[in-house]
Amino acid sequence: MDLVAIRDRKNEYYKDLIEDANVHVGIANGGDGSGQHPSQSLLDMMTIYEEFGYFKGLKVAIVGDLAHSRVARSNMEVLNKLGAKVYFGGPQKWFNQDFAEYGEWHEIDELVAEMDVMMFLRVQHERLADNENGTFSDEKYHEMYGLTHQRESRMKDSAIIMHPAPVNRDVEIADELVECDRSRIFAQMTNGVFIRMAILASMLRYRGLIEE
């Protein structure tokens, strides 16, 4: 075995593998718990760059289930390094100091008219406590935190919609808006194929197993 891609529910699972002297394979992190999601972050950056051609000064809102999202953590770090201005939205109880270091939390109705990118996150019911799932309402969440048609109508003409997928339709985003003209969700999926090919090729080159 020369290379493995691993997704695990444990945060930073790869540290044990890196420190294990008996492990001699390349490890691509396909997502660790609620920690990081490097390949999703890279495909998101590719999608944003294809759209705008730059990052510096772009306003990007990450909205939704922040507390349980590895995508949010990877993207907020990279976007800050690239010079974008990051904002957060969604239930305020899911916003904590980890995120405050990288951007401010605002009500979604304050964000939609100002952002260049509205990036929504899936509500991860499998990570919520039983009492939270028991009282969760799709309709109420969509009304309070989701991209409704009314909110989409207030977005800038040049602004785009993103989501790492799968999408809970009519929860994070109104059903018809998933495929609307400003949605880049399917572009993200396409870019994910090429980004992950590039990651694997880069790791194999590093190990001297393929040539440039």
MDTraj code that builds the backbone (N, CA, C; nanometers):
import mdtraj as md
import numpy as np

residues = "MET ASP LEU VAL ALA ILE ARG ASP ARG LYS ASN GLU TYR TYR LYS ASP LEU ILE GLU ASP ALA ASN VAL HIS VAL GLY ILE ALA ASN GLY GLY ASP GLY SER GLY GLN HIS PRO SER GLN SER LEU LEU ASP MET MET THR ILE TYR GLU GLU PHE GLY TYR PHE LYS GLY LEU LYS VAL ALA ILE VAL GLY ASP LEU ALA HIS SER ARG VAL ALA ARG SER ASN MET GLU VAL LEU ASN LYS LEU GLY ALA LYS VAL TYR PHE GLY GLY PRO GLN LYS TRP PHE ASN GLN ASP PHE ALA GLU TYR GLY GLU TRP HIS GLU ILE ASP GLU LEU VAL ALA GLU MET ASP VAL MET MET PHE LEU ARG VAL GLN HIS GLU ARG LEU ALA ASP ASN GLU ASN GLY THR PHE SER ASP GLU LYS TYR HIS GLU MET TYR GLY LEU THR HIS GLN ARG GLU SER ARG MET LYS ASP SER ALA ILE ILE MET HIS PRO ALA PRO VAL ASN ARG ASP VAL GLU ILE ALA ASP GLU LEU VAL GLU CYS ASP ARG SER ARG ILE PHE ALA GLN MET THR ASN GLY VAL PHE ILE ARG MET ALA ILE LEU ALA SER MET LEU ARG TYR ARG GLY LEU ILE GLU GLU".split()
xyz = np.array([
    [0.0843, -0.1192, 0.0000],
    [0.0000, 0.0000, 0.0000],
    [0.0884, 0.1250, 0.0000],
    [0.0627, 0.2162, -0.0932],
    [0.1437, 0.3372, -0.1033],
    [0.0736, 0.4615, -0.0481],
    [-0.0596, 0.4609, -0.0536],
    [-0.1331, 0.5804, -0.0143],
    [-0.2735, 0.5413, 0.0294],
    [-0.3236, 0.6073, 0.1349],
    [-0.4611, 0.5856, 0.1790],
    [-0.5283, 0.7206, 0.2021],
    [-0.6565, 0.7276, 0.1696],
    [-0.7386, 0.8438, 0.2031],
    [-0.8344, 0.7999, 0.3124],
    [-0.8345, 0.8712, 0.4241],
    [-0.9095, 0.8284, 0.5421],
    [-1.0012, 0.9407, 0.5899],
    [-1.1261, 0.9038, 0.6188],
    [-1.2178, 0.9908, 0.6922],
    [-1.2536, 0.9194, 0.8210],
    [-1.2428, 0.9906, 0.9333],
    [-1.2671, 0.9277, 1.0627],
    [-1.3439, 1.0236, 1.1525],
    [-1.4252, 0.9684, 1.2418],
    [-1.5049, 1.0517, 1.3326],
    [-1.4204, 1.1175, 1.4411],
    [-1.2981, 1.0686, 1.4599],
    [-1.2109, 1.1226, 1.5644],
    [-1.1328, 1.2429, 1.5115],
    [-1.1320, 1.3528, 1.5870],
    [-1.0516, 1.4678, 1.5494],
    [-0.9030, 1.4328, 1.5564],
    [-0.8302, 1.4755, 1.4544],
    [-0.6845, 1.4580, 1.4483],
    [-0.6423, 1.3117, 1.4625],
    [-0.7211, 1.2221, 1.4051],
    [-0.6886, 1.0789, 1.4085],
    [-0.5516, 1.0507, 1.3473],
    [-0.5126, 1.1354, 1.2514],
    [-0.3902, 1.1111, 1.1751],
    [-0.2637, 1.1270, 1.2586],
    [-0.2715, 1.1974, 1.3705],
    [-0.1514, 1.2160, 1.4525],
    [-0.0980, 1.0827, 1.5038],
    [-0.1878, 0.9934, 1.5427],
    [-0.1440, 0.8609, 1.5885],
    [-0.0747, 0.7852, 1.4762],
    [-0.1252, 0.7997, 1.3539],
    [-0.0658, 0.7283, 1.2405],
    [0.0703, 0.7866, 1.2038],
    [0.0802, 0.9190, 1.2073],
    [0.2069, 0.9849, 1.1739],
    [0.3164, 0.9451, 1.2725],
    [0.2782, 0.9303, 1.3990],
    [0.3772, 0.8992, 1.5027],
    [0.4088, 0.7502, 1.5125],
    [0.3330, 0.6688, 1.4381],
    [0.3539, 0.5238, 1.4429],
    [0.4658, 0.4864, 1.3459],
    [0.5737, 0.4340, 1.3999],
    [0.6908, 0.3993, 1.3187],
    [0.6617, 0.2872, 1.2202],
    [0.5544, 0.2141, 1.2408],
    [0.5220, 0.1024, 1.1529],
    [0.4342, 0.1429, 1.0348],
    [0.3922, 0.2694, 1.0310],
    [0.3084, 0.3180, 0.9215],
    [0.3988, 0.3845, 0.8175],
    [0.3973, 0.3316, 0.6952],
    [0.4879, 0.3810, 0.5909],
    [0.4104, 0.4189, 0.4638],
    [0.2898, 0.4636, 0.4781],
    [0.2094, 0.5018, 0.3620],
    [0.1771, 0.6503, 0.3686],
    [0.1498, 0.7089, 0.2518],
    [0.1011, 0.8457, 0.2482],
    [-0.0426, 0.8507, 0.2977],
    [-0.0772, 0.9524, 0.3751],
    [-0.2108, 0.9634, 0.4330],
    [-0.2755, 1.0929, 0.3855],
    [-0.3873, 1.0801, 0.3151],
    [-0.4661, 1.1968, 0.2745],
    [-0.5854, 1.2068, 0.3685],
    [-0.5967, 1.3200, 0.4351],
    [-0.7054, 1.3392, 0.5311],
    [-0.8343, 1.3715, 0.4569],
    [-0.9292, 1.2766, 0.4580],
    [-1.0586, 1.2981, 0.3949],
    [-1.1604, 1.3591, 0.4886],
    [-1.1156, 1.4044, 0.6051],
    [-1.2040, 1.4651, 0.7037],
    [-1.1876, 1.3982, 0.8378],
    [-1.1583, 1.4788, 0.9418],
    [-1.1415, 1.4221, 1.0754],
    [-1.2421, 1.4854, 1.1710],
    [-1.3418, 1.4040, 1.2082],
    [-1.4418, 1.4474, 1.3050],
    [-1.5007, 1.5823, 1.2699],
    [-1.4933, 1.6755, 1.3653],
    [-1.5336, 1.8140, 1.3409],
    [-1.4110, 1.9028, 1.3293],
    [-1.2974, 1.8411, 1.2911],
    [-1.1699, 1.9131, 1.2882],
    [-1.1415, 1.9851, 1.1587],
    [-1.0992, 1.9119, 1.0549],
    [-1.0575, 1.9734, 0.9292],
    [-1.1075, 1.8918, 0.8109],
    [-1.1204, 1.9598, 0.6976],
    [-1.1594, 1.8919, 0.5723],
    [-1.0786, 1.9567, 0.4591],
    [-0.9508, 1.9191, 0.4452],
    [-0.8616, 1.9878, 0.3501],
    [-0.9071, 1.9831, 0.2055],
    [-0.9533, 1.8688, 0.1571],
    [-0.9885, 1.8602, 0.0148],
    [-1.1127, 1.9436, -0.0161],
    [-1.2102, 1.9459, 0.0747],
    [-1.3277, 2.0305, 0.0537],
    [-1.2883, 2.1773, 0.0521],
    [-1.1971, 2.2138, 0.1393],
    [-1.1523, 2.3527, 0.1437],
    [-1.0846, 2.3930, 0.0132],
    [-1.0002, 2.3056, -0.0400],
    [-0.9309, 2.3364, -0.1657],
    [-1.0280, 2.3486, -0.2822],
    [-1.1276, 2.2602, -0.2888],
    [-1.2230, 2.2699, -0.3993],
    [-1.3105, 2.3943, -0.3837],
    [-1.3379, 2.4332, -0.2599],
    [-1.4127, 2.5572, -0.2385],
    [-1.3314, 2.6780, -0.2836],
    [-1.2016, 2.6779, -0.2520],
    [-1.1168, 2.7893, -0.2949],
    [-1.1076, 2.7949, -0.4474],
    [-1.0988, 2.6785, -0.5108],
    [-1.0957, 2.6729, -0.6567],
    [-1.2237, 2.7315, -0.7158],
    [-1.3377, 2.6978, -0.6560],
    [-1.4660, 2.7463, -0.7051],
    [-1.4769, 2.8970, -0.6906],
    [-1.4341, 2.9495, -0.5775],
    [-1.4379, 3.0946, -0.5556],
    [-1.3433, 3.1657, -0.6515],
    [-1.2252, 3.1097, -0.6712],
    [-1.1281, 3.1738, -0.7609],
    [-1.1764, 3.1720, -0.9055],
    [-1.2387, 3.0635, -0.9475],
    [-1.2950, 3.0576, -1.0825],
    [-1.3984, 3.1684, -1.1032],
    [-1.4720, 3.1993, -0.9983],
    [-1.5793, 3.2987, -1.0083],
    [-1.5264, 3.4414, -1.0079],
    [-1.4314, 3.4717, -0.9178],
    [-1.3907, 3.6096, -0.8961],
    [-1.2480, 3.6393, -0.9427],
    [-1.1625, 3.5394, -0.9448],
    [-1.0245, 3.5607, -0.9872],
    [-0.9341, 3.6175, -0.8797],
    [-0.9853, 3.6328, -0.7594],
    [-0.9061, 3.6864, -0.6481],
    [-0.9780, 3.6522, -0.5179],
    [-0.9083, 3.6729, -0.4061],
    [-0.9667, 3.6515, -0.2740],
    [-0.9624, 3.7768, -0.1874],
    [-0.8601, 3.8553, -0.2040],
    [-0.8383, 3.9696, -0.1145],
    [-0.9579, 4.0647, -0.1187],
    [-1.0158, 4.0881, -0.0029],
    [-1.1276, 4.1803, 0.0089],
    [-1.2641, 4.1186, -0.0126],
    [-1.2708, 3.9939, -0.0609],
    [-1.4013, 3.9294, -0.0779],
    [-1.4671, 3.9086, 0.0582],
    [-1.5971, 3.9241, 0.0615],
    [-1.6737, 3.8997, 0.1833],
    [-1.7424, 3.7645, 0.1713],
    [-1.7080, 3.6748, 0.2634],
    [-1.7595, 3.5376, 0.2595],
    [-1.8281, 3.5069, 0.3916],
    [-1.9544, 3.4670, 0.3842],
    [-2.0275, 3.4266, 0.5037],
    [-2.0393, 3.2750, 0.5079],
    [-2.0075, 3.2171, 0.6219],
    [-2.0231, 3.0736, 0.6459],
    [-2.1377, 3.0592, 0.7452],
    [-2.2445, 2.9956, 0.7009],
    [-2.3706, 2.9991, 0.7765],
    [-2.4214, 2.8585, 0.8039],
    [-2.4526, 2.8308, 0.9306],
    [-2.5157, 2.7032, 0.9610],
    [-2.4591, 2.6362, 1.0839],
    [-2.4415, 2.5061, 1.0750],
    [-2.3998, 2.4225, 1.1873],
    [-2.2482, 2.4333, 1.2063],
    [-2.2048, 2.5465, 1.2579],
    [-2.0619, 2.5738, 1.2728],
    [-1.9943, 2.4780, 1.3692],
    [-2.0591, 2.4501, 1.4797],
    [-1.9954, 2.3748, 1.5874],
    [-1.9491, 2.2366, 1.5434],
    [-2.0203, 2.1770, 1.4489],
    [-1.9898, 2.0399, 1.4089],
    [-1.9246, 2.0318, 1.2712],
    [-1.8811, 2.1465, 1.2172],
    [-1.8377, 2.1504, 1.0773],
    [-1.6866, 2.1577, 1.0624],
    [-1.6290, 2.0541, 1.0027],
    [-1.4872, 2.0592, 0.9663],
    [-1.4664, 2.1524, 0.8470],
    [-1.5672, 2.1642, 0.7590],
    [-1.5571, 2.2542, 0.6437],
    [-1.5404, 2.3981, 0.6902],
    [-1.6202, 2.4387, 0.7898],
    [-1.6115, 2.5758, 0.8409],
    [-1.4720, 2.6051, 0.8947],
    [-1.4156, 2.5107, 0.9679],
    [-1.2846, 2.5339, 1.0284],
    [-1.1741, 2.5430, 0.9229],
    [-1.1767, 2.4545, 0.8254],
    [-1.0753, 2.4607, 0.7197],
    [-1.0892, 2.5888, 0.6385],
    [-1.2123, 2.6231, 0.6008],
    [-1.2325, 2.7382, 0.5132],
    [-1.2039, 2.8697, 0.5822],
    [-1.2393, 2.8831, 0.7082],
    [-1.2147, 3.0107, 0.7752],
    [-1.0643, 3.0389, 0.7843],
    [-0.9852, 2.9360, 0.8047],
    [-0.8407, 2.9538, 0.8142],
    [-0.7805, 2.9933, 0.6797],
    [-0.8173, 2.9187, 0.5753],
    [-0.7599, 2.9447, 0.4434],
    [-0.8060, 3.0801, 0.3895],
    [-0.9334, 3.1108, 0.4045],
    [-0.9852, 3.2390, 0.3548],
    [-0.9162, 3.3568, 0.4226],
    [-0.8914, 3.3461, 0.5512],
    [-0.8190, 3.4525, 0.6205],
    [-0.6781, 3.4686, 0.5652],
    [-0.6103, 3.3579, 0.5415],
    [-0.4742, 3.3643, 0.4879],
    [-0.4712, 3.4256, 0.3486],
    [-0.5789, 3.4042, 0.2727],
    [-0.5847, 3.4558, 0.1355],
    [-0.6353, 3.6002, 0.1285],
    [-0.6732, 3.6560, 0.2431],
    [-0.7116, 3.7964, 0.2456],
    [-0.8595, 3.8253, 0.2353],
    [-0.9425, 3.7204, 0.2384],
    [-1.0873, 3.7419, 0.2367],
    [-1.1349, 3.7829, 0.3761],
    [-1.2514, 3.8452, 0.3805],
    [-1.3137, 3.8849, 0.5067],
    [-1.4219, 3.7833, 0.5379],
    [-1.4082, 3.7137, 0.6509],
    [-1.4992, 3.6050, 0.6851],
    [-1.6013, 3.6500, 0.7890],
    [-1.7256, 3.6087, 0.7647],
    [-1.8348, 3.6325, 0.8585],
    [-1.9034, 3.4993, 0.8855],
    [-1.9770, 3.4945, 0.9958],
    [-2.0477, 3.3722, 1.0318],
    [-2.1938, 3.4029, 1.0604],
    [-2.2792, 3.3027, 1.0327],
    [-2.4205, 3.3142, 1.0622],
    [-2.4770, 3.1806, 1.1021],
    [-2.6067, 3.1793, 1.1317],
    [-2.6715, 3.0581, 1.1802],
    [-2.7013, 3.0703, 1.3279],
    [-2.7413, 2.9616, 1.3925],
    [-2.7698, 2.9668, 1.5361],
    [-2.6474, 3.0145, 1.6152],
    [-2.6651, 3.1168, 1.6940],
    [-2.5508, 3.1750, 1.7659],
    [-2.4921, 3.0775, 1.8677],
    [-2.5722, 2.9815, 1.9133],
    [-2.5212, 2.8842, 2.0104],
    [-2.4124, 2.7965, 1.9494],
    [-2.4047, 2.7893, 1.8160],
    [-2.3021, 2.7101, 1.7503],
    [-2.1788, 2.7919, 1.7137],
    [-2.1774, 2.9178, 1.7538],
    [-2.0630, 3.0062, 1.7293],
    [-1.9866, 3.0205, 1.8598],
    [-1.8574, 2.9915, 1.8570],
    [-1.7766, 3.0039, 1.9786],
    [-1.6432, 3.0720, 1.9490],
    [-1.5555, 3.0740, 2.0468],
    [-1.4297, 3.1470, 2.0352],
    [-1.3421, 3.0939, 1.9225],
    [-1.3553, 2.9662, 1.8896],
    [-1.2785, 2.9103, 1.7779],
    [-1.3035, 2.9899, 1.6497],
    [-1.4272, 3.0325, 1.6317],
    [-1.4653, 3.1056, 1.5114],
    [-1.4432, 3.2554, 1.5254],
    [-1.4587, 3.3082, 1.6477],
    [-1.4453, 3.4523, 1.6705],
    [-1.3068, 3.5025, 1.6328],
    [-1.2085, 3.4143, 1.6380],
    [-1.0713, 3.4524, 1.5993],
    [-1.0616, 3.4848, 1.4504],
    [-1.1555, 3.4314, 1.3717],
    [-1.1466, 3.4442, 1.2258],
    [-1.2542, 3.5343, 1.1646],
    [-1.3577, 3.5666, 1.2400],
    [-1.4614, 3.6513, 1.1837],
    [-1.5729, 3.6772, 1.2823],
    [-1.6638, 3.7647, 1.2449],
    [-1.7738, 3.8052, 1.3314],
    [-1.9017, 3.7287, 1.2974],
    [-1.9867, 3.7093, 1.3990],
    [-2.1181, 3.6503, 1.3783],
    [-2.2202, 3.7595, 1.3554],
    [-2.3101, 3.7401, 1.2584],
    [-2.4183, 3.8344, 1.2318],
    [-2.5453, 3.7567, 1.1998],
    [-2.6583, 3.8208, 1.2196],
    [-2.7851, 3.7653, 1.1741],
    [-2.7800, 3.7498, 1.0219],
    [-2.8432, 3.6445, 0.9711],
    [-2.8373, 3.6193, 0.8273],
    [-2.8965, 3.7350, 0.7467],
    [-2.9985, 3.8009, 0.7999],
    [-3.0592, 3.9113, 0.7258],
    [-2.9664, 4.0320, 0.7153],
    [-2.8641, 4.0388, 0.7997],
    [-2.7626, 4.1435, 0.7881],
    [-2.6555, 4.1051, 0.6857],
    [-2.6420, 3.9764, 0.6598],
    [-2.5340, 3.9280, 0.5740],
    [-2.5698, 3.9258, 0.4262],
    [-2.6916, 3.8853, 0.3939],
    [-2.7232, 3.8505, 0.2553],
    [-2.6983, 3.9638, 0.1555],
    [-2.7207, 4.0867, 0.1953],
    [-2.7067, 4.1983, 0.1006],
    [-2.5629, 4.2433, 0.0824],
    [-2.4724, 4.1986, 0.1700],
    [-2.3346, 4.2490, 0.1697],
    [-2.2320, 4.1487, 0.1189],
    [-2.2664, 4.0206, 0.1216],
    [-2.1670, 3.9171, 0.0955],
    [-2.1458, 3.8922, -0.0543],
    [-2.0230, 3.8527, -0.0876],
    [-1.9917, 3.8050, -0.2229],
    [-2.0197, 3.6554, -0.2334],
    [-2.0012, 3.5857, -0.1217],
    [-2.0237, 3.4409, -0.1177],
    [-2.1068, 3.4085, 0.0055],
    [-2.2190, 3.3395, -0.0158],
    [-2.2982, 3.2859, 0.0947],
    [-2.2768, 3.1347, 0.0954],
    [-2.2024, 3.0881, 0.1931],
    [-2.1665, 2.9462, 0.2024],
    [-2.2453, 2.8829, 0.3166],
    [-2.3328, 2.7888, 0.2826],
    [-2.4188, 2.7269, 0.3819],
    [-2.3658, 2.5890, 0.4205],
    [-2.3960, 2.5486, 0.5438],
    [-2.3501, 2.4211, 0.5977],
    [-2.4684, 2.3337, 0.6334],
    [-2.4532, 2.2046, 0.6135],
    [-2.5568, 2.1083, 0.6500],
    [-2.5737, 2.1013, 0.8013],
    [-2.6985, 2.0947, 0.8465],
    [-2.7243, 2.0645, 0.9866],
    [-2.6940, 1.9165, 1.0082],
    [-2.5958, 1.8874, 1.0923],
    [-2.5485, 1.7501, 1.1101],
    [-2.6242, 1.6836, 1.2260],
    [-2.7407, 1.6305, 1.1942],
    [-2.8260, 1.5720, 1.2975],
    [-2.7579, 1.4567, 1.3700],
    [-2.6684, 1.3879, 1.3007],
    [-2.6015, 1.2746, 1.3637],
    [-2.5064, 1.3175, 1.4751],
    [-2.4714, 1.4454, 1.4787],
    [-2.3819, 1.4960, 1.5823],
    [-2.4551, 1.5767, 1.6897],
    [-2.5827, 1.5995, 1.6700],
    [-2.6599, 1.6742, 1.7681],
    [-2.7043, 1.5833, 1.8830],
    [-2.7214, 1.6430, 1.9984],
    [-2.7741, 1.5681, 2.1129],
    [-2.9192, 1.5292, 2.0855],
    [-2.9635, 1.4229, 2.1510],
    [-3.0990, 1.3739, 2.1289],
    [-3.2037, 1.4809, 2.1566],
    [-3.1819, 1.5608, 2.2614],
    [-3.2811, 1.6638, 2.2940],
    [-3.2864, 1.7722, 2.1879],
    [-3.1708, 1.8027, 2.1230],
    [-3.1709, 1.9012, 2.0151],
    [-3.2449, 1.8476, 1.8932],
    [-3.2187, 1.7236, 1.8583],
    [-3.2891, 1.6630, 1.7452],
    [-3.4386, 1.6515, 1.7727],
    [-3.4726, 1.6244, 1.8973],
    [-3.6125, 1.6074, 1.9316],
    [-3.6951, 1.7337, 1.9161],
    [-3.6307, 1.8474, 1.9342],
    [-3.7028, 1.9751, 1.9248],
    [-3.6741, 2.0493, 1.7944],
    [-3.5951, 1.9879, 1.7061],
    [-3.5553, 2.0561, 1.5824],
    [-3.6724, 2.0601, 1.4845],
    [-3.6897, 2.1761, 1.4212],
    [-3.7933, 2.1932, 1.3199],
    [-3.7292, 2.2423, 1.1913],
    [-3.7454, 2.1652, 1.0830],
    [-3.6919, 2.2074, 0.9534],
    [-3.7472, 2.3430, 0.9132],
    [-3.8773, 2.3601, 0.9298],
    [-3.9435, 2.4838, 0.8864],
    [-3.8933, 2.6036, 0.9660],
    [-3.8816, 2.5870, 1.0965],
    [-3.8365, 2.6987, 1.1805],
    [-3.6916, 2.7344, 1.1507],
    [-3.6078, 2.6326, 1.1331],
    [-3.4673, 2.6601, 1.1013],
    [-3.4575, 2.7363, 0.9696],
    [-3.5298, 2.6902, 0.8694],
    [-3.5247, 2.7562, 0.7383],
    [-3.5707, 2.9008, 0.7492],
    [-3.6756, 2.9236, 0.8248],
    [-3.7278, 3.0588, 0.8409],
    [-3.6284, 3.1499, 0.9108],
    [-3.5568, 3.0973, 1.0092],
    [-3.4676, 3.1807, 1.0899],
    [-3.3270, 3.1921, 1.0330],
    [-3.2757, 3.0839, 0.9718],
    [-3.1344, 3.0800, 0.9351],
    [-3.1072, 3.0392, 0.7909],
    [-3.2084, 2.9949, 0.7169],
    [-3.1863, 2.9424, 0.5833],
    [-3.1932, 3.0488, 0.4756],
    [-3.1519, 3.0085, 0.3548],
    [-3.1608, 3.0976, 0.2392],
    [-3.2993, 3.0812, 0.1773],
    [-3.3880, 3.1699, 0.2149],
    [-3.5225, 3.1722, 0.1584],
    [-3.5197, 3.2493, 0.0258],
    [-3.6279, 3.2421, -0.0488],
    [-3.6360, 3.3180, -0.1739],
    [-3.6247, 3.4676, -0.1466],
    [-3.6847, 3.5123, -0.0391],
    [-3.6795, 3.6555, -0.0072],
    [-3.5365, 3.6991, 0.0229],
    [-3.4634, 3.6185, 0.0951],
    [-3.3238, 3.6538, 0.1254],
    [-3.2384, 3.6494, -0.0017],
    [-3.2597, 3.5488, -0.0838],
    [-3.1824, 3.5399, -0.2088],
    [-3.2054, 3.6620, -0.2964],
    [-3.3251, 3.7170, -0.2959],
    [-3.3561, 3.8340, -0.3791],
    [-3.2801, 3.9578, -0.3345],
    [-3.2282, 3.9573, -0.2124],
    [-3.1531, 4.0719, -0.1600],
    [-3.0029, 4.0582, -0.1812],
    [-2.9592, 3.9435, -0.2324],
    [-2.8159, 3.9246, -0.2557],
    [-2.7677, 4.0118, -0.3707],
    [-2.6392, 4.0480, -0.3677],
    [-2.5802, 4.1254, -0.4767],
    [-2.5893, 4.0454, -0.6067],
    [-2.5992, 4.1160, -0.7190],
    [-2.6106, 4.0480, -0.8489],
    [-2.4943, 3.9529, -0.8738],
    [-2.3771, 3.9886, -0.8257],
    [-2.2568, 3.9089, -0.8511],
    [-2.2329, 3.8016, -0.7454],
    [-2.3143, 3.7970, -0.6414],
    [-2.2914, 3.7039, -0.5307],
    [-2.3293, 3.5614, -0.5696],
    [-2.2631, 3.4655, -0.5068],
    [-2.2882, 3.3242, -0.5362],
    [-2.3258, 3.2479, -0.4093],
    [-2.3901, 3.1338, -0.4309],
    [-2.4310, 3.0432, -0.3234],
    [-2.3431, 2.9191, -0.3287],
    [-2.2943, 2.8764, -0.2106],
    [-2.2147, 2.7545, -0.2028],
    [-2.2642, 2.6672, -0.0876],
    [-2.2343, 2.5389, -0.0972],
    [-2.2712, 2.4411, 0.0063],
    [-2.1867, 2.3170, -0.0196],
    [-2.1235, 2.2589, 0.0842],
    [-2.0389, 2.1409, 0.0612],
    [-2.1166, 2.0150, 0.0243],
    [-2.2499, 2.0171, 0.0459],
    [-2.3374, 1.9038, 0.0123],
    [-2.3031, 1.7829, 0.0999],
    [-2.4001, 1.6951, 0.1221],
    [-2.5370, 1.7005, 0.0697],
    [-2.6184, 1.8115, 0.1347],
    [-2.7140, 1.8645, 0.0594],
    [-2.7972, 1.9749, 0.1059],
    [-2.9270, 1.9216, 0.1641],
    [-2.9649, 1.9718, 0.2790],
    [-3.1000, 1.9480, 0.3305],
    [-3.1893, 2.0540, 0.2668],
    [-3.2572, 2.0183, 0.1601],
    [-3.3382, 2.1155, 0.0869],
    [-3.4512, 2.1675, 0.1743],
    [-3.4770, 2.2963, 0.1598],
    [-3.5778, 2.3668, 0.2396],
    [-3.5405, 2.3709, 0.3873],
    [-3.4148, 2.3468, 0.4174],
    [-3.3631, 2.3671, 0.5531],
    [-3.2535, 2.4738, 0.5440],
    [-3.1350, 2.4363, 0.4923],
    [-3.0310, 2.5378, 0.4734],
    [-3.0626, 2.6299, 0.3548],
    [-3.1154, 2.5706, 0.2486],
    [-3.1406, 2.6456, 0.1245],
    [-3.2762, 2.6029, 0.0694],
    [-3.3543, 2.7012, 0.0227],
    [-3.4822, 2.6687, -0.0409],
    [-3.4577, 2.5759, -0.1593],
    [-3.5455, 2.4790, -0.1764],
    [-3.5287, 2.3728, -0.2750],
    [-3.4893, 2.4263, -0.4125],
    [-3.5651, 2.5212, -0.4665],
    [-3.5410, 2.5700, -0.6028],
    [-3.4097, 2.6457, -0.6159],
    [-3.3565, 2.6977, -0.5048],
    [-3.2335, 2.7768, -0.5111],
    [-3.1082, 2.6901, -0.5213],
    [-3.1225, 2.5602, -0.4927],
    [-3.0053, 2.4714, -0.5027],
    [-2.9530, 2.4698, -0.6461],
    [-3.0426, 2.4785, -0.7448],
    [-3.0032, 2.4778, -0.8862],
    [-3.0200, 2.6142, -0.9534],
    [-3.0332, 2.7214, -0.8781],
    [-3.0554, 2.8526, -0.9401],
    [-2.9276, 2.9039, -1.0069],
    [-2.9396, 3.0136, -1.0813],
    [-2.8274, 3.0644, -1.1607],
    [-2.7068, 3.1031, -1.0757],
    [-2.7301, 3.1494, -0.9554],
    [-2.6166, 3.1920, -0.8732],
    [-2.5603, 3.0787, -0.7863],
    [-2.6200, 2.9626, -0.7918],
    [-2.5688, 2.8486, -0.7161],
    [-2.4445, 2.7915, -0.7831],
    [-2.3430, 2.7627, -0.7031],
    [-2.2199, 2.6991, -0.7523],
    [-2.1996, 2.5630, -0.6863],
    [-2.3056, 2.5064, -0.6353],
    [-2.2956, 2.3800, -0.5618],
    [-2.2486, 2.2669, -0.6527],
    [-2.3009, 2.2619, -0.7748],
    [-2.2614, 2.1548, -0.8650],
    [-2.1239, 2.1810, -0.9258],
    [-2.0851, 2.3069, -0.9366],
    [-1.9474, 2.3390, -0.9761],
    [-1.8499, 2.2913, -0.8688],
    [-1.8888, 2.3061, -0.7428],
    [-1.8054, 2.2549, -0.6344],
    [-1.7848, 2.1039, -0.6481],
    [-1.8925, 2.0329, -0.6774],
    [-1.8818, 1.8872, -0.6928],
    [-1.7864, 1.8504, -0.8054],
    [-1.7985, 1.9191, -0.9178],
    [-1.7101, 1.8932, -1.0314],
    [-1.5657, 1.9235, -0.9960],
    [-1.5432, 2.0381, -0.9316],
    [-1.4073, 2.0761, -0.8936],
    [-1.3485, 1.9790, -0.7924],
    [-1.4343, 1.9157, -0.7135],
    [-1.3861, 1.8186, -0.6163],
    [-1.3159, 1.7009, -0.6808],
    [-1.3611, 1.6606, -0.7985],
    [-1.2958, 1.5495, -0.8697],
    [-1.1514, 1.5875, -0.9033],
    [-1.1331, 1.7070, -0.9589],
    [-1.0000, 1.7477, -1.0036],
    [-0.9075, 1.7785, -0.8860],
    [-0.9621, 1.8404, -0.7816],
    [-0.8804, 1.8697, -0.6643],
    [-0.8295, 1.7413, -0.6001],
    [-0.9163, 1.6422, -0.5888],
    [-0.8743, 1.5177, -0.5240],
    [-0.7791, 1.4382, -0.6120],
    [-0.7948, 1.4490, -0.7436],
    [-0.6955, 1.3901, -0.8332],
    [-0.5602, 1.4556, -0.8119],
    [-0.5613, 1.5885, -0.7977],
    [-0.4364, 1.6626, -0.7788],
    [-0.3697, 1.6276, -0.6468],
    [-0.4493, 1.6104, -0.5419],
    [-0.3937, 1.5733, -0.4113],
    [-0.3251, 1.4374, -0.4195],
    [-0.3938, 1.3402, -0.4785],
    [-0.3360, 1.2065, -0.4892],
    [-0.2105, 1.2076, -0.5756],
    [-0.2150, 1.2805, -0.6886],
    [-0.0983, 1.2870, -0.7763],
    [0.0193, 1.3539, -0.7055],
    [-0.0084, 1.4601, -0.6307],
    [0.0976, 1.5299, -0.5585],
    [0.1640, 1.4393, -0.4558],
    [0.0842, 1.3623, -0.3842],
    [0.1404, 1.2731, -0.2833],
    [0.2201, 1.1602, -0.3459],
    [0.1730, 1.1094, -0.4590],
    [0.2468, 1.0034, -0.5268],
    [0.3780, 1.0548, -0.5854],
    [0.3762, 1.1797, -0.6374],
    [0.5006, 1.2391, -0.6851],
    [0.5999, 1.2568, -0.5705],
    [0.5492, 1.3028, -0.4566],
    [0.6354, 1.3243, -0.3403],
    [0.7044, 1.1941, -0.2988],
    [0.6345, 1.0843, -0.3159],
    [0.6911, 0.9530, -0.2792],
    [0.7713, 0.8917, -0.3927],
    [0.7847, 0.9651, -0.5031],
    [0.8651, 0.9196, -0.6155],
    [0.8018, 0.8072, -0.6951],
    [0.6688, 0.7951, -0.6862],
    [0.6010, 0.6842, -0.7525],
    [0.5478, 0.7206, -0.8907],
    [0.5327, 0.8471, -0.9181],
    [0.4975, 0.8926, -1.0532],
    [0.5843, 1.0129, -1.0865],
    [0.5992, 1.0409, -1.2175],
    [0.6794, 1.1546, -1.2606],
    [0.5902, 1.2743, -1.2880],
    [0.6512, 1.3924, -1.2908],
    [0.5781, 1.5164, -1.3190],
    [0.5104, 1.5052, -1.4535],
])
top = md.Topology()
chain = top.add_chain()
for i, resn in enumerate(residues, 1):
    res = top.add_residue(resn, chain, resSeq=i)
    for name in ("N", "CA", "C"):
        top.add_atom(name, md.element.get_by_symbol(name[0]), res)
traj = md.Trajectory(xyz[None], top)
